Amino acid sequence: MKLLVTGGAGYVGSVCAARLLEAGHQVVVLDDLSTGHADAVPEGCRLVTGDVAERAGEVLAEGFDGVLHFAAKSLVAESMRDPARYWHGNVLTSVRLLDAMREHGVTRIVFSSTAAVYGQPESVPITEEAPTRPTNPYGATKLAIDHAITSYATAYGLAATSLRYFNVAGAHDGLGERHTVETHLIPIVLEAARGLREQVHIAGDDWPTPDGTCVRDYIHVRDLAEAHVLALEKSLPGNHRIYNLGNGTGFSVRQVIDACRDVTGRRIPAEVAERRLGDPATLVASSERAQQELGWYPQRREIEEIVRDAWEFVRDDRG
Ligand SMILES: NC(=O)c1ccc[n+]([C@@H]2O[C@H](COP(=O)([O-])OP(=O)(O)OC[C@H]3O[C@@H](n4cnc5c(N)ncnc54)[C@H](O)[C@@H]3O)[C@@H](O)[C@H]2O)c1
């Protein structure tokens, strides 16, 4: 298939673009490089530099079989300070993309949604039936896009899948996390291992979890890329399917720090700080639906393996 990957110069998009090439697809990346890197676009993909909202129509006019839509703003704190940036950058941009797809007869889409659409879960593991009550504008904008996709699929026959990722981590084949503003735990802990941060702050150790620190579900980026290939192949016209993607196993902040110490062999100072307001104690996905309907099973489930791949990527100072 000829595929457009929006945000393919970013972390998840670049790994997925590489996996799509491996699977034999032809890939064009559309990315404005606002948080991505031109050198992350895998060899063999054509890069068009520009904003999805402005250039999707002109690019899709070439003729495409599908779109994988990763391009987004995705910083929770920034979305609370400056929600307009998120409603414009995420929702308006995505609606423009959907309209361009309609105009040019592109019928498949796989969308990067997020666990943030669920907010504070009533129970874990979190299934796709859980109430969607996002607690920040980032999650709210992703949920709004999910709703837009549902109605476009129903009315215009789009074959659509939203993948709600939990915490993406690890690296693949020289492609990994290089966020200028890093908010993800594993790269932060690895920055401390490299001496780029004095210490790691643990946001509370009195949560109702086995060791008192928050528990999160880390999915290896390579496993995530596999899910995109399956979602694309199994999508059906007129249907919008939604899948939660996680490891199924949660790891606590302390377990992640310990894994980083083991893998790097370095001293990583850590200090307990205040709880962060609105943090759920445990966020773990049920990926049963993805397993049953897509035949997707995460292969890289051990935290040590996820950390080892992330460490190999940053150790050579690529970060
Ligand atoms: N990384 C995670 O743990 C995680 C978890 C859940 C969901 N997601 C979602 O996955 C997607 C990718 O996340 P990531 O971590 O790779 O982020 P990233 O910032 O590395 O990648 C996003 C890419 O999109 C590009 N971009 C942003 N707005 C654009 C626009 N209007 N036009 C063109 N390009 C644009 C950026 O330059 C960047 O290359 C996002 O949609 C994010 O919400 C990520």
The ligand as an SDF file (V2000), in Angstrom:
LIG
                    3D

 44 48  0  0  0  0  0  0  0  0999 V2000
    4.9810    8.4850   23.4160 N   0  0  0  0  0  0  0  0  0  0  0  0
    3.9760    8.0350   24.1530 C   0  0  0  0  0  0  0  0  0  0  0  0
    4.1780    7.4470   25.2460 O   0  0  0  0  0  0  0  0  0  0  0  0
    2.5490    8.2000   23.6690 C   0  0  0  0  0  0  0  0  0  0  0  0
    1.4970    7.6790   24.4600 C   0  0  0  0  0  0  0  0  0  0  0  0
    0.1920    7.8050   24.0080 C   0  0  0  0  0  0  0  0  0  0  0  0
   -0.0760    8.4250   22.7940 C   0  0  0  0  0  0  0  0  0  0  0  0
    0.9520    8.9510   22.0590 N   0  0  0  0  0  0  0  0  0  0  0  0
    0.6340    9.6170   20.7890 C   0  0  0  0  0  0  0  0  0  0  0  0
    1.4900    9.1090   19.7830 O   0  0  0  0  0  0  0  0  0  0  0  0
    1.7900   10.1140   18.8260 C   0  0  0  0  0  0  0  0  0  0  0  0
    3.2970   10.2060   18.6560 C   0  0  0  0  0  0  0  0  0  0  0  0
    3.9020   10.5220   19.8960 O   0  0  0  0  0  0  0  0  0  0  0  0
    5.4650   10.7040   20.0220 P   0  0  0  0  0  0  0  0  0  0  0  0
    5.8440   10.3910   21.4200 O   0  0  0  0  0  0  0  0  0  0  0  0
    6.1270   10.0020   18.9080 O   0  0  0  0  0  0  0  0  0  0  0  0
    5.5910   12.2760   19.8270 O   0  0  0  0  0  0  0  0  0  0  0  0
    6.6420   13.1250   18.9670 P   0  0  0  0  0  0  0  0  0  0  0  0
    6.4910   14.5330   19.4340 O   0  0  0  0  0  0  0  0  0  0  0  0
    7.9910   12.4970   19.0110 O   0  0  0  0  0  0  0  0  0  0  0  0
    6.0690   12.9820   17.4860 O   0  0  0  0  0  0  0  0  0  0  0  0
    5.0570   13.7980   16.9530 C   0  0  0  0  0  0  0  0  0  0  0  0
    5.5070   14.2280   15.5680 C   0  0  0  0  0  0  0  0  0  0  0  0
    4.4640   14.9830   14.9420 O   0  0  0  0  0  0  0  0  0  0  0  0
    5.0060   16.1560   14.3580 C   0  0  0  0  0  0  0  0  0  0  0  0
    3.9090   17.1400   14.3210 N   0  0  0  0  0  0  0  0  0  0  0  0
    3.2090   17.6520   15.3760 C   0  0  0  0  0  0  0  0  0  0  0  0
    2.2320   18.4670   14.9280 N   0  0  0  0  0  0  0  0  0  0  0  0
    2.3030   18.4740   13.5750 C   0  0  0  0  0  0  0  0  0  0  0  0
    1.5510   19.0800   12.5320 C   0  0  0  0  0  0  0  0  0  0  0  0
    0.5010   19.8850   12.7950 N   0  0  0  0  0  0  0  0  0  0  0  0
    1.9050   18.8640   11.2450 N   0  0  0  0  0  0  0  0  0  0  0  0
    2.9680   18.0440   10.9480 C   0  0  0  0  0  0  0  0  0  0  0  0
    3.7020   17.4220   11.8900 N   0  0  0  0  0  0  0  0  0  0  0  0
    3.3710   17.6240   13.1820 C   0  0  0  0  0  0  0  0  0  0  0  0
    6.1900   16.5270   15.2270 C   0  0  0  0  0  0  0  0  0  0  0  0
    7.1610   17.3130   14.5660 O   0  0  0  0  0  0  0  0  0  0  0  0
    6.7380   15.1430   15.5920 C   0  0  0  0  0  0  0  0  0  0  0  0
    7.6730   14.6940   14.6320 O   0  0  0  0  0  0  0  0  0  0  0  0
    1.1290   11.3850   19.3250 C   0  0  0  0  0  0  0  0  0  0  0  0
   -0.0680   11.5620   18.6300 O   0  0  0  0  0  0  0  0  0  0  0  0
    0.8860   11.1120   20.8060 C   0  0  0  0  0  0  0  0  0  0  0  0
   -0.2400   11.8210   21.2730 O   0  0  0  0  0  0  0  0  0  0  0  0
    2.2530    8.8460   22.4630 C   0  0  0  0  0  0  0  0  0  0  0  0
  1  2  1  0
  2  3  2  0
  2  4  1  0
  4  5  1  0
  4 44  2  0
  5  6  2  0
  6  7  1  0
  7  8  2  0
  8  9  1  0
  8 44  1  0
  9 10  1  0
  9 42  1  0
 10 11  1  0
 11 12  1  0
 11 40  1  0
 12 13  1  0
 13 14  1  0
 14 15  2  0
 14 16  1  0
 14 17  1  0
 17 18  1  0
 18 19  2  0
 18 20  1  0
 18 21  1  0
 21 22  1  0
 22 23  1  0
 23 24  1  0
 23 38  1  0
 24 25  1  0
 25 26  1  0
 25 36  1  0
 26 27  1  0
 26 35  1  0
 27 28  2  0
 28 29  1  0
 29 30  1  0
 29 35  2  0
 30 31  1  0
 30 32  2  0
 32 33  1  0
 33 34  2  0
 34 35  1  0
 36 37  1  0
 36 38  1  0
 38 39  1  0
 40 41  1  0
 40 42  1  0
 42 43  1  0
M  CHG  2   8   1  16  -1
M  END
$$$$
